[in-house]
Amino acid sequence: MKQSELLDRITCDPDIFGGKPIIRGHRLAVEHVLDMLAAGDDTATILSSYPWLEAGDIRACLLYSSLLARHERIELFPSALAS
């Protein structure tokens, strides 16, 4: 999957978590997934905790954090679920 396709999975919605980056419009913040990974949870554990979550979503979180660490510019678009 291309980087742009992965980043399309990360959205923001001012009505969810104050506009923090979230995964595909759901109430799961990117930072939460990263915290779980940092705590030692593996992908299978995270995926089993959120049945709608996909492996690509976790990869998108990692890519997002990697770009931030490099000070790359990232533009997030509002979630399609935001109204």
Secondary structure, DSSP 4 states (H G I P E B T S, - for coil): --HHHHHTTEEE-TTSGGG-EEETTSS-BHHHHHHHHHTT--HHHHHHHSTT--HHHHHHHHHHHHHHHTT----PPBPTT--
